[in-house]
Amino acid sequence: MNKDVSIDLNIEQQVDSILELMTLEEKIGQMTQVRHFDDISDDDVTTKFIGSVIHTEGPLPGKDAAEWQSKFIELQKKALATRLGIPLLFGVDAVHGHNTYEGATIFPHNIGLGAAGNARLVEQVAAITALEAQATGFTWVFSPCVAIPYNEKWGRVYEAFSESTELTKELTKASVRGHQGELSDKKTVMATAKHFLGDGATDFGVEGGNTSLNREQVYERLLPPYRVAVEEGVGSVMASFNTLDDKSMHAHKELITDTLKGALGFDGIMVSDWKGYSRFGETEIINAGIDMVMAVDGDLEDYQSGLKAAVENKTVSQERIDDAVRRILRQKYRLGLFENPFPDSSLIKKIGAPEHKDIARQAVRESLVLLKNNNKTLPLKKTSKIVVVGEFADNSGLQSGGWTINWQGTTENYLGATTILDGIKELSEEEVIYDKEGTGNHNDAEVAVIVVGETPYAEFFGDIGGEMDAYEHTLTEAHQNLINAYTDKGLKVVVILISGRPLVTTEQIEKSDACIAAWLPGSEGDGIAQVLFGDYDFRGKLPHSWPKSLEDYNEKYGPNFWDDSIEPLYPFGHGLSYK
């Protein structure tokens, strides 16, 4: 008998033996995910039989990795002290490195990895993320995002790899493989393919809006990354906020149960997104196939009591409950948590290790897309007098985007990062002037490197034209003025765009001698300088079509891989090099 098959059979037997012993309350507990500190009392893990704990924005588990581990060990011991001793899963949004832990290696967001298009690199990035997450006590990460964005107004474009389904498939497979490795290895974590299904393809790019693609388009364009994730053994899939067929995806039984679990053969955990129970139909989402619910922000009591009542009155079947719990227990066995439930303290020294930062720096270099390079403005000469312009040039928070330290990102420098200015100063052999305010008073310089972009944002807040209405699809007037301050003054002007999506920057690109899409590079800003000076060549290719005007977004979708009716400024796959 095949070894993998025998192992799986052994796990199934162990799962069944525990399931036979469980009360309804214990089963519902396993189907419950809570947020530590904010949502649970000291006794909830033992009295409510909690199955999973997540860390999000809010109080930190401790001041350093050892204290983070200690907190999770404390919670795990409580779970192990229950009648059946079922271990907890600890989850975290580690979407571009272990981004909630200051000092961890922060990689380019997925849009940058999509520009790099290097599957081997994506696998390495995921493996390092997994190791550094494990080093603080986590066993589950909510990554990768495998959405196919149709409209760059969506505030989560940067979390996805590309508008291309084929490229997304390739990088999804690599990401799942990198995160999970051999699941029982303490250096790996359970991955999550998210968000199922259609979150990037909502009409007008609205977070949680309606996806009006027809079923054939959904199957052809949106579903394939989930198929390869399942084939790679992804441990969990997260439901999305959007509606499809005018039905909440959390409650879409046809797609969750019939398609994902049935046709595709997914045998892992289908987890809700934030407050899934109260937002999307209560027990209807369980019947649709949700196995574990984020019972957060006050949902815990209503969720557990409501689900118990639904089983007792036969609104939810015992079979559906058993299926959900079986999936959860199966993944806990695959992760080796029953044999080894505690984190490995020896991993702590690996957080932010030089070899990890080397990979992050490589990812930065390969993600850069050279949009324009007139008269061989680049590479810069190390002997040139350079003025570096704008606050984005010397701020690691601004260069990293959302989901960095905090949910919506940070505008402050954080521990262990290097900025673009740091890198330029390190490599230049001449004086480097920093003009943070963009005064335009340094005409004696030969080159102006002007760094502009989007202030960090995450889901919902980052939607353009959405409810918050906090962002534009163009550069701010202040950032346009930074460029204007140095054009037509006899200097070469190099514009570096820091953004989570393609922006309407046609005028600014025209004014520049060279222009680079640098996306959201993360903690190793010096990787940009290495390419600017020609130590490495540009390798990145656009993972999205680049718009030419705001009018490109008058309809449901912007310019994209699937629609040739809108001619972009630069097509998908564009990218220059020094050669």
SULKASUL-V515463 format. One record per backbone hydrogen bond with DSSP energy under -0.5 kcal/mol. NH is the residue of the N-H (numbers start at 0). CO is the residue of the C=O. If there is no record, write none. Layout:
BEGIN
nh/co
NH/CO
NH/CO
END
This chain:
BEGIN
nh/co
5/1
6/2
7/3
8/4
9/5
10/6
11/7
12/8
13/9
14/10
15/11
16/12
17/13
18/14
19/15
20/16
20/17
21/17
21/18
26/22
27/23
28/24
29/25
30/26
31/28
32/292
33/51
35/33
35/53
37/35
38/34
43/40
45/42
46/42
47/43
49/43
49/44
50/28
50/31
51/31
52/88
53/33
54/90
67/63
68/64
69/65
70/66
71/67
72/68
73/69
74/70
75/71
76/72
77/73
78/74
79/75
80/76
81/78
86/84
88/50
90/52
90/88
91/139
92/54
93/91
94/92
95/96
97/104
98/96
100/97
101/99
102/414
103/100
105/103
106/95
106/104
108/519
110/157
111/108
112/108
113/109
114/110
115/111
116/112
117/112
118/116
121/117
122/118
123/119
124/120
125/121
126/122
127/123
128/124
129/125
130/126
131/127
132/128
133/129
134/130
135/132
136/133
137/132
138/89
139/89
140/189
141/91
142/140
144/158
145/143
145/193
148/146
149/199
150/199
153/150
156/153
158/155
159/155
159/156
161/146
162/542
163/542
167/163
168/164
169/165
170/166
171/167
172/168
173/169
174/170
175/171
176/172
177/173
178/174
179/175
180/176
182/180
184/181
187/184
188/178
189/138
191/142
192/235
193/143
193/191
194/237
195/237
196/194
198/194
200/197
201/198
202/209
203/555
204/201
205/202
208/205
210/242
211/209
217/213
218/214
219/215
220/216
221/216
221/217
222/217
225/222
226/222
227/223
228/224
229/225
230/226
231/227
232/229
233/228
235/190
236/268
237/192
238/270
239/195
242/208
243/246
244/210
246/243
248/241
250/247
251/248
252/250
255/251
256/252
256/287
257/252
258/253
259/254
260/255
261/256
262/257
263/258
265/259
268/234
270/236
270/268
271/291
274/293
275/272
278/274
279/275
280/276
281/276
283/280
284/281
285/281
286/282
287/283
288/284
288/285
289/284
290/269
291/269
292/30
293/272
294/32
294/292
295/293
298/295
302/298
303/299
304/300
305/301
306/302
307/303
308/304
309/305
310/306
311/307
312/308
313/310
314/309
315/309
320/316
321/317
322/318
323/319
324/320
325/321
326/322
327/323
328/324
329/325
330/326
331/327
332/328
333/329
334/330
335/332
336/331
337/331
339/335
344/342
346/343
347/344
349/346
350/347
352/349
355/352
356/352
357/353
358/354
359/355
360/356
361/357
362/358
363/359
364/360
365/361
366/362
367/363
367/364
368/516
369/367
369/575
370/368
370/514
371/514
373/512
375/372
376/373
378/531
379/531
383/380
385/383
385/430
386/446
387/385
387/432
388/448
389/434
391/450
392/389
393/390
394/391
398/394
399/395
399/396
400/396
401/456
402/406
403/405
404/98
405/403
408/405
416/413
417/522
420/392
422/418
423/419
424/420
425/421
426/422
427/423
428/381
429/381
432/385
432/430
434/387
434/432
435/433
437/434
444/441
445/384
446/384
447/491
448/386
448/446
449/447
449/493
450/388
450/448
451/449
451/495
453/497
460/458
461/457
462/459
463/152
464/462
464/470
465/462
470/462
479/475
480/476
481/477
482/478
483/479
484/480
485/482
486/482
488/485
491/445
493/447
493/491
494/492
494/513
495/449
495/493
496/494
496/515
497/451
497/495
498/496
498/518
503/472
504/502
508/504
509/505
510/506
511/507
512/492
513/492
514/371
515/494
516/368
517/496
517/515
518/496
521/398
522/105
523/105
523/520
524/417
524/522
526/523
527/524
528/524
529/525
530/526
530/527
531/527
532/528
533/530
534/529
535/529
538/364
538/367
539/367
540/114
541/573
545/569
546/544
551/548
552/549
553/550
557/149
559/562
562/559
566/564
567/565
568/545
569/545
572/541
573/570
575/369
END
